[in-house]
Amino acid sequence: MPRPIVTRSLSSAAIAALLAALPFAAPRIAATAAAAEAAAPSICRGSDSKLNRFAVRVAMLDRLAWRQVADATAGSVNVEDNLDLFEKLGLMEGHLLIGKALLDAHMQDAALPHFGHPVRELYDYLKPIFAERKYPEFEADLKDLERRAKDEPNAPATTTAFDAMLVKIDGLRNTIPQSLMTSQDFLTTGIALMVDAAAGDLGESLDKGKIVNTLEYHDAMGFARYADGAVKKYGAVLGGRSPAIAKETAFTLTAFPALEPPARPTRSVANVRSAADRVKALAAQQKSSHPG
């Protein structure tokens, strides 16, 4: 069973769609994709959207030929749990990346929420995983980094703590089985989810076509930066896909031209979501050659 996603409110229709989608066999996925997508707006709303993308992910699975990845791991690896972990750690790292960029630009007030969100929005999801994977917890380190961002934002020691925090996050990411971390489809899907997260939070920053919520704009910018960095980091595994994925993440970054947001977005939410779809399609391309 996939690990539950934290949520504050689910409509009965959303719950029904999620329960219907839990068996991950491809025929059920095809039948429930539309229901999951319809339920997604009631699940992925407000500041919790970055925590509640399960319905959207279920709708992706058939298009991403996920059976191919699951079969390749001989059924002994929970692909969904590991994809959840990859995504949550990407969200956490994206917050810290944009927070540090804002500190470096002497925009401390804008930066501080992004050092708090990893502790208060994401860490509860990770808590059971530390024991399961025998990896040391780092809640105290996150809180220390948040304190440093508040008390000594531009001190060298804050940069040192930031760099050390990224190493700890990456260490937990490395508990994802190698069979997945060396899978082009798994990494392609993970990067697509981060681009989709950027699109979602860009949308939440808007009101009547204008960027009015700077916090959400920066969230989206951090997720886009993480996705772009992931293409470079995992380029050797992504192989021939890497240039095409890099093109889409570079395009996504153009939606965030500066730390000070423009009055109106330079790219529409649909533009960015289309970039995510094009990344997803790179994994889905192999479906036609997969038997069954």
N, C-alpha and C positions, 0 to 999 in steps of 0.2 A: 504493500500500500504506500502511496506517496505520502510524505510528511505533510500534515495540514498546514495551510497557509493562514497566517494571522489575519483576522478581519474583524471589523466592528459591526458591519451589518450586511446581511445577505437576504435578498428577497426569496420568497418560496420558489419562484421560477428559477432563480439562479441556483439555489440548492438542488433543485430537481435536475437541472442541466449538469451540474457537477457530478451528482451521484450517477446519472446515466452515463457519464463519460468515464467513470473510473476504470472499467475494464478496457485495457489499452489495445484490444484486438482491432486490427485495421477495419474490418467491416463495421464495427460499432462506432469507430472514430468517424468514418465517412457519414454515418447516419446522424451523429450528434454534433458535428462541426458547426452546422448552422445554429443549433440551439445554444451552443457554448458562446458563439460570437454574439448572438442576440443578448445573452445574459451578461456579457462582459461589461457593458456600461454601468450596470447596477453593482457589479463587483468592484470594478476598478475606478473608484471615484475619490475625489478629494485627496488629502495628503497620504492616504493609504494605498494609492494606485500602484506604487512601486512594490508593495507587499502582496498584491492580489492579482497576479497575472495568470493564475492557473487555468481559468477558462479559456483565455486567449491561447495559452500553450497547448491545451487539448485540441483546440481547433486547428493548430498548426500541424499536429502530428502526422495526419494522413498526407498532407502536402509535402512534408519533409521526409517521407519514406522512412519513418522511424523504425519500422520493422527491421530494416537492413542493419541499423546500428544495434538494436536489441538482439537480433540473431547472432551478430558478430561477437557479442560478448557472452554467448553460450547460456544466456538466461541466468547467470550467477551474479550479475551486477544490476542493481536497480538504477536504470538509466534516468528515470524521472527524478529520483532523489538527488542524483549527482548533477543533473541539469539545474535543479533548484539551487543547489549549493553554488554552482558556477555563477548563476545569475545573481544570487544574493551577495556573494563576495564581489562581483562586478559592480553592483549598486553601492556597496560599502566603499570600495576603492574609488568609484566615481565621485562620491561625496567628498572624500578626502582630497582627491586631485583638484577639484574645483575650489575647495576650501583653502588649500595651500596656494593656489594661483591668486586667489583674492587677498590672502595675507601678503603675498609678495607684491601685490599692487597697492598695498596700504589701504585695503578696503575691509577692515577688520569687522565692522558691524555686519556686513554681508557674508563674511566668511564663517562666523561663529556657528550659525545653525548647521552648517555642513560638517562640523566636528562633533556636534551633538547628535545628529540623526543616526550615525552608525551605532551609537550606544542605545538610544531610546526607540529607534524604529526597527532596527535589524538584528540586534544582538540576541534578543529572546529566541528568535528562530534558530540561531546557531548553538545555543546552550546545550541541547541534547547531543549535538554532533561531536563536541569535544571529547566527551567520554566514549562515545561509540568508536571514534577514530583514534583515541589515545593521543590527542593533540592538546598541548597546554592552552588553557584559556587566556584571553588577552583583554578582558573587559577593563582591568585596571590600567592597562597601557592606553586604551582608547580614552579613558577618563583623564589620564595624565596628559595626553596630547591635547584634549579639549581645554584643560586648565592652562597649558602652556600657550595655546592659541589666544586665550583670554588675557593672560598675565604678561606674557613676553612674546608677542606675535612674531617679531622679526629677529629674535635671538638665534644664534647658530644652534643652540641646544634644541630649539623647537624643530629646526630642520632635521637634526639628527634623530629626534624622536619620531618625526614624520617618516623618514626613510626606514627606520627600524619597524614601524608599524606596517608599512607595505610589505616588508620581508615576512612578518608574522602572518599577514593575510595570505600571502603567496604560499607560505608553508601549509596552511590549512587547505588551500586550493590543490596543493600537490597530493593530498590524501584521496583525491578523485582517482580512481583506478587508471593505470597507464593505458589499458585497453580503450578508454574513452579519451584520455588526453592526447592520444596519438591517432584519434579518429577524426578525419576531415569533417565528417557529418556532425559529430558532436560539437566541435569547435565552431563550425560554421553556424550551427543553430544557436549556440551561446552568444556569438557576436550579433546575430540577427535579433535576438531578444534584447540586447543592450541598445541597438539602434531603435527598436520598437519602443523601448522605455524612454529614449530621448524624445521620440515623437509624442508619446503620451504626455510627458511633462511639459513639453513645448505647448501642447494644447491647453494644459491647465494654467499656463501663464497668460493666456489670452482672454480678453473680454471685448466683444464687438470688433474683433480684428486687430486690436492693439495689445501690446505686451504690457500688462498691468501688474503682474506678480513676478517680481524679480527673483524671488526665492525659487520658484518653479523653473524659471528660465535657466538659472544657474544649475539646478538639479539636472535638467536636460543636457546642459552643456558638459557637465561632468561625466554623464553617461556616454555622451558622444566621444569625449576624449578617451575614456576607457576603451571603448570599442575600437577606436583608431589605433590605440597603443597595442591592443590585443592582436590585431592583424600583424603588426611588426613582430611582436613577441613570439607568436606561433606560426610565423611565416614558413618555417621549414616543414611543419606538419601540413599546413594548408596547401603547400606546393603550388601547382598551376592555378589554383583558385585565388591565390593571394592577391594578384594584381586587380582582379575584378572586385574582390571584397574591399580592398584598399580604396578603389575608386568610389565605392558607395559610402564608406566611412568618411572619406575626404569630402564628399558632397554633403554629408550630414553635418560636418563641422561648419560648412558655409552658412548653416542656419543660425550660427552663434558667432557673429563676426567680431564681437568685442565683449569684454566683461560688463561694460555698461550696455544694457540691451538697447537696441533701436526702438523707436516708437512702434513700428510695425515690423513683423517678422520678415526676414529676407527670404525665407523658404516657408511654404505652407506646411501644416501638419501632414497633409496628404502627400506632399513631396517627400518628406522624411520617412513616412510610413511606406511609401513606394520603394525607397532605398532598402528598408528592412525586408520587404517582399522580394526584392531582387537578390538579396543575400540568401534568404530562405530557399529561393529557387535553385541556387547552386547545389544545395543538398538534395532537393527533390528531383534533380535531373537524372539521378541514378535509379529512380524508382522503376522506370520502364524495363531496366535490365535485371531487376530482382525477381526471382521466381515466386509465384504464388501471389 
